[in-house]
Amino acid sequence: MNLHRLIMTNSDCYKQSETRPPCGVLWHSTAANNRRISRYVQPDDGLLGYNKHQNHWNQRMYNAAGKVVNKSASGFIGLLGDGKTLATYQTQEWDKNPWTSGSGVNGNANKLGYIQFEICEDDHSSRDWAMRTYQEAVEVSAYLCQMFGWDPLGKNKYGLPIITDHGDMGVAGYASKHTDIFRWWWSKFGLTMTQFRKDIAAEMKLPITPTPQPTEQKVRLKVGTPYYAEPSNKSKVSGKITIETNYTIVQTEGVYGLLKSRAGWVQLRDEPVPAPAPTVPKLVDTWARANTLKQGSKGKHVEVLQALLQTKGYDVQAIDGSFGSVTDKQVRAYQKAQGITVDGIVGYETWPVVLK
């Protein structure tokens, strides 16, 4: 790996993008027959060479209609100014959102936290150039996986591969429908994404074990069945089934299943009814049982009772803390009016009512 650092601070991406924790490495290719990094990265640091056309990405860019078309990547792989030396340039901070992927039906990979590289293409005729850039990408990916503690064979918190490319992200619905980098370039020389991940693991000297494949299942879905961007989150509806047929589910989480198309999650069965919460005696009940009053009782609690009855229109004549015959008569009248047991006892049944 021949890694250099030149942060492109004049790009709008550097000035405006959010920062997010990195979640993996996403590979692109430039779709242009130009192997030199200087086509995209400036200023010349003495190694890159000068871009005389000034069409690099370290500036605000416009299309023919005058519309801003800024693009930015986390880094580039290509040739230095001598036309021979292969190098990698880091051009954005690793936790800075690049503007590279575009959007798909499920979102925008730029906002997930992927570190994204562009690899300078040729005319696709050179196996040597494909293999050189492939090996550099393997080493860069291994370096980043070791830095962030990632398993190159694993998946991130979004359920997406740690190591991926624009083509796969397009299929998953998180990028525009381009086919770089494996589908239209490296695949011509027998290179695959599966082998790429294994080669990264080998570079890291990790044991390579077969990735367990999820058990697929078929489920028939009716027209109008909603599917969601996230399992167990019905507020994020992605769309609805338009054709009633059998659909393939490739992953399950609780009562939800992920459609093979990755369009979203459908509910496979009813959600479990939560068990009723255990009945816990209210604090007032516990207190009432411990402070039961009846004729003959005396003290502060009797005064409270008498004051409450008085405010409710039951004349106890005196708030004196003595539960006598007058208080007993008014308690019974109150109990009768409230439809509770008429016994003159103020306990677990009467206290909660009189305290309201």
HUJO-V170342 format. One record per residue. N is the residue number from 1. RES is the residue in three letters. PHI is phi in whole degrees, -180 to 180 (* if undefined). Layout:
n=N res=RES phi=PHI
n=N res=RES phi=PHI
This chain:
n=1 res=MET phi=*
n=2 res=ASN phi=-121
n=3 res=LEU phi=-97
n=4 res=HIS phi=-125
n=5 res=ARG phi=-128
n=6 res=LEU phi=-149
n=7 res=ILE phi=-75
n=8 res=MET phi=-86
n=9 res=THR phi=-76
n=10 res=ASN phi=-91
n=11 res=SER phi=-80
n=12 res=ASP phi=-62
n=13 res=CYS phi=-60
n=14 res=TYR phi=-62
n=15 res=LYS phi=-80
n=16 res=GLN phi=-117
n=17 res=SER phi=-69
n=18 res=GLU phi=-81
n=19 res=THR phi=-108
n=20 res=ARG phi=-143
n=21 res=PRO phi=-61
n=22 res=PRO phi=-60
n=23 res=CYS phi=-127
n=24 res=GLY phi=157
n=25 res=VAL phi=-123
n=26 res=LEU phi=-121
n=27 res=TRP phi=-104
n=28 res=HIS phi=-129
n=29 res=SER phi=-128
n=30 res=THR phi=-80
n=31 res=ALA phi=60
n=32 res=ALA phi=-146
n=33 res=ASN phi=-83
n=34 res=ASN phi=-157
n=35 res=ARG phi=-84
n=36 res=ARG phi=-87
n=37 res=ILE phi=-65
n=38 res=SER phi=-61
n=39 res=ARG phi=-59
n=40 res=TYR phi=-115
n=41 res=VAL phi=-117
n=42 res=GLN phi=-149
n=43 res=PRO phi=-81
n=44 res=ASP phi=-63
n=45 res=ASP phi=-99
n=46 res=GLY phi=96
n=47 res=LEU phi=-117
n=48 res=LEU phi=-69
n=49 res=GLY phi=96
n=50 res=TYR phi=-87
n=51 res=ASN phi=-92
n=52 res=LYS phi=-71
n=53 res=HIS phi=-85
n=54 res=GLN phi=52
n=55 res=ASN phi=-109
n=56 res=HIS phi=-75
n=57 res=TRP phi=-99
n=58 res=ASN phi=-90
n=59 res=GLN phi=-170
n=60 res=ARG phi=-76
n=61 res=MET phi=-116
n=62 res=TYR phi=-131
n=63 res=ASN phi=-92
n=64 res=ALA phi=-63
n=65 res=ALA phi=-87
n=66 res=GLY phi=84
n=67 res=LYS phi=-86
n=68 res=VAL phi=-66
n=69 res=VAL phi=-131
n=70 res=ASN phi=-58
n=71 res=LYS phi=-134
n=72 res=SER phi=-158
n=73 res=ALA phi=-128
n=74 res=SER phi=-73
n=75 res=GLY phi=-173
n=76 res=PHE phi=-136
n=77 res=ILE phi=-120
n=78 res=GLY phi=179
n=79 res=LEU phi=-93
n=80 res=LEU phi=-78
n=81 res=GLY phi=-64
n=82 res=ASP phi=-76
n=83 res=GLY phi=74
n=84 res=LYS phi=-127
n=85 res=THR phi=-84
n=86 res=LEU phi=-85
n=87 res=ALA phi=-149
n=88 res=THR phi=-117
n=89 res=TYR phi=-117
n=90 res=GLN phi=-82
n=91 res=THR phi=-118
n=92 res=GLN phi=-137
n=93 res=GLU phi=-60
n=94 res=TRP phi=-61
n=95 res=ASP phi=-98
n=96 res=LYS phi=-98
n=97 res=ASN phi=-64
n=98 res=PRO phi=-80
n=99 res=TRP phi=-114
n=100 res=THR phi=-132
n=101 res=SER phi=-91
n=102 res=GLY phi=77
n=103 res=SER phi=-115
n=104 res=GLY phi=-125
n=105 res=VAL phi=-67
n=106 res=ASN phi=-103
n=107 res=GLY phi=141
n=108 res=ASN phi=-123
n=109 res=ALA phi=-62
n=110 res=ASN phi=-60
n=111 res=LYS phi=-95
n=112 res=LEU phi=-89
n=113 res=GLY phi=112
n=114 res=TYR phi=-71
n=115 res=ILE phi=-80
n=116 res=GLN phi=-122
n=117 res=PHE phi=-114
n=118 res=GLU phi=-108
n=119 res=ILE phi=-108
n=120 res=CYS phi=-68
n=121 res=GLU phi=-84
n=122 res=ASP phi=-115
n=123 res=ASP phi=-89
n=124 res=HIS phi=72
n=125 res=SER phi=-99
n=126 res=SER phi=-102
n=127 res=ARG phi=-65
n=128 res=ASP phi=-59
n=129 res=TRP phi=-67
n=130 res=ALA phi=-61
n=131 res=MET phi=-71
n=132 res=ARG phi=-64
n=133 res=THR phi=-68
n=134 res=TYR phi=-61
n=135 res=GLN phi=-65
n=136 res=GLU phi=-64
n=137 res=ALA phi=-65
n=138 res=VAL phi=-60
n=139 res=GLU phi=-69
n=140 res=VAL phi=-65
n=141 res=SER phi=-62
n=142 res=ALA phi=-63
n=143 res=TYR phi=-59
n=144 res=LEU phi=-71
n=145 res=CYS phi=-63
n=146 res=GLN phi=-68
n=147 res=MET phi=-63
n=148 res=PHE phi=-102
n=149 res=GLY phi=71
n=150 res=TRP phi=-95
n=151 res=ASP phi=-93
n=152 res=PRO phi=-64
n=153 res=LEU phi=-95
n=154 res=GLY phi=-101
n=155 res=LYS phi=-123
n=156 res=ASN phi=-95
n=157 res=LYS phi=-66
n=158 res=TYR phi=-90
n=159 res=GLY phi=78
n=160 res=LEU phi=-105
n=161 res=PRO phi=-62
n=162 res=ILE phi=-61
n=163 res=ILE phi=-109
n=164 res=THR phi=-153
n=165 res=ASP phi=-136
n=166 res=HIS phi=-60
n=167 res=GLY phi=-61
n=168 res=ASP phi=-66
n=169 res=MET phi=-70
n=170 res=GLY phi=-65
n=171 res=VAL phi=-64
n=172 res=ALA phi=-75
n=173 res=GLY phi=89
n=174 res=TYR phi=-120
n=175 res=ALA phi=-159
n=176 res=SER phi=-68
n=177 res=LYS phi=-82
n=178 res=HIS phi=-90
n=179 res=THR phi=-120
n=180 res=ASP phi=-69
n=181 res=ILE phi=-114
n=182 res=PHE phi=-79
n=183 res=ARG phi=-69
n=184 res=TRP phi=-120
n=185 res=TRP phi=-132
n=186 res=TRP phi=-63
n=187 res=SER phi=-62
n=188 res=LYS phi=-64
n=189 res=PHE phi=-113
n=190 res=GLY phi=81
n=191 res=LEU phi=-91
n=192 res=THR phi=-129
n=193 res=MET phi=-64
n=194 res=THR phi=-60
n=195 res=GLN phi=-67
n=196 res=PHE phi=-58
n=197 res=ARG phi=-64
n=198 res=LYS phi=-66
n=199 res=ASP phi=-68
n=200 res=ILE phi=-66
n=201 res=ALA phi=-61
n=202 res=ALA phi=-66
n=203 res=GLU phi=-61
n=204 res=MET phi=-84
n=205 res=LYS phi=62
n=206 res=LEU phi=-92
n=207 res=PRO phi=-68
n=208 res=ILE phi=-100
n=209 res=THR phi=-118
n=210 res=PRO phi=-59
n=211 res=THR phi=-74
n=212 res=PRO phi=-63
n=213 res=GLN phi=-92
n=214 res=PRO phi=-65
n=215 res=THR phi=-76
n=216 res=GLU phi=-81
n=217 res=GLN phi=-140
n=218 res=LYS phi=-103
n=219 res=VAL phi=-142
n=220 res=ARG phi=-90
n=221 res=LEU phi=-117
n=222 res=LYS phi=-84
n=223 res=VAL phi=-60
n=224 res=GLY phi=97
n=225 res=THR phi=-62
n=226 res=PRO phi=-78
n=227 res=TYR phi=-127
n=228 res=TYR phi=-118
n=229 res=ALA phi=-67
n=230 res=GLU phi=-134
n=231 res=PRO phi=-67
n=232 res=SER phi=63
n=233 res=ASN phi=-134
n=234 res=LYS phi=-75
n=235 res=SER phi=-81
n=236 res=LYS phi=-110
n=237 res=VAL phi=-78
n=238 res=SER phi=-89
n=239 res=GLY phi=172
n=240 res=LYS phi=-134
n=241 res=ILE phi=-66
n=242 res=THR phi=-106
n=243 res=ILE phi=-131
n=244 res=GLU phi=-80
n=245 res=THR phi=-164
n=246 res=ASN phi=-85
n=247 res=TYR phi=-115
n=248 res=THR phi=-94
n=249 res=ILE phi=-105
n=250 res=VAL phi=-106
n=251 res=GLN phi=-157
n=252 res=THR phi=-124
n=253 res=GLU phi=-146
n=254 res=GLY phi=64
n=255 res=VAL phi=-96
n=256 res=TYR phi=-112
n=257 res=GLY phi=-129
n=258 res=LEU phi=-89
n=259 res=LEU phi=-65
n=260 res=LYS phi=-60
n=261 res=SER phi=-71
n=262 res=ARG phi=67
n=263 res=ALA phi=-66
n=264 res=GLY phi=165
n=265 res=TRP phi=-109
n=266 res=VAL phi=-112
n=267 res=GLN phi=-81
n=268 res=LEU phi=-89
n=269 res=ARG phi=-155
n=270 res=ASP phi=-62
n=271 res=GLU phi=-73
n=272 res=PRO phi=-62
n=273 res=VAL phi=-78
n=274 res=PRO phi=-64
n=275 res=ALA phi=-65
n=276 res=PRO phi=-63
n=277 res=ALA phi=-67
n=278 res=PRO phi=-60
n=279 res=THR phi=-74
n=280 res=VAL phi=-115
n=281 res=PRO phi=-56
n=282 res=LYS phi=-65
n=283 res=LEU phi=-59
n=284 res=VAL phi=-65
n=285 res=ASP phi=-64
n=286 res=THR phi=-61
n=287 res=TRP phi=-65
n=288 res=ALA phi=-63
n=289 res=ARG phi=-64
n=290 res=ALA phi=-81
n=291 res=ASN phi=-129
n=292 res=THR phi=-70
n=293 res=LEU phi=-119
n=294 res=LYS phi=-158
n=295 res=GLN phi=-56
n=296 res=GLY phi=106
n=297 res=SER phi=-72
n=298 res=LYS phi=-139
n=299 res=GLY phi=125
n=300 res=LYS phi=-62
n=301 res=HIS phi=-65
n=302 res=VAL phi=-67
n=303 res=GLU phi=-60
n=304 res=VAL phi=-61
n=305 res=LEU phi=-59
n=306 res=GLN phi=-62
n=307 res=ALA phi=-65
n=308 res=LEU phi=-66
n=309 res=LEU phi=-63
n=310 res=GLN phi=-63
n=311 res=THR phi=-69
n=312 res=LYS phi=-92
n=313 res=GLY phi=97
n=314 res=TYR phi=-108
n=315 res=ASP phi=-79
n=316 res=VAL phi=-95
n=317 res=GLN phi=72
n=318 res=ALA phi=-148
n=319 res=ILE phi=-96
n=320 res=ASP phi=-121
n=321 res=GLY phi=78
n=322 res=SER phi=-118
n=323 res=PHE phi=-82
n=324 res=GLY phi=-101
n=325 res=SER phi=-68
n=326 res=VAL phi=-69
n=327 res=THR phi=-63
n=328 res=ASP phi=-60
n=329 res=LYS phi=-63
n=330 res=GLN phi=-73
n=331 res=VAL phi=-61
n=332 res=ARG phi=-63
n=333 res=ALA phi=-64
n=334 res=TYR phi=-66
n=335 res=GLN phi=-59
n=336 res=LYS phi=-65
n=337 res=ALA phi=-67
n=338 res=GLN phi=-92
n=339 res=GLY phi=76
n=340 res=ILE phi=-111
n=341 res=THR phi=-56
n=342 res=VAL phi=-92
n=343 res=ASP phi=-137
n=344 res=GLY phi=73
n=345 res=ILE phi=-103
n=346 res=VAL phi=-104
n=347 res=GLY phi=-136
n=348 res=TYR phi=-63
n=349 res=GLU phi=-92
n=350 res=THR phi=-88
n=351 res=TRP phi=-56
n=352 res=PRO phi=-58
n=353 res=VAL phi=-77
n=354 res=VAL phi=-70
n=355 res=LEU phi=-82
n=356 res=LYS phi=-63
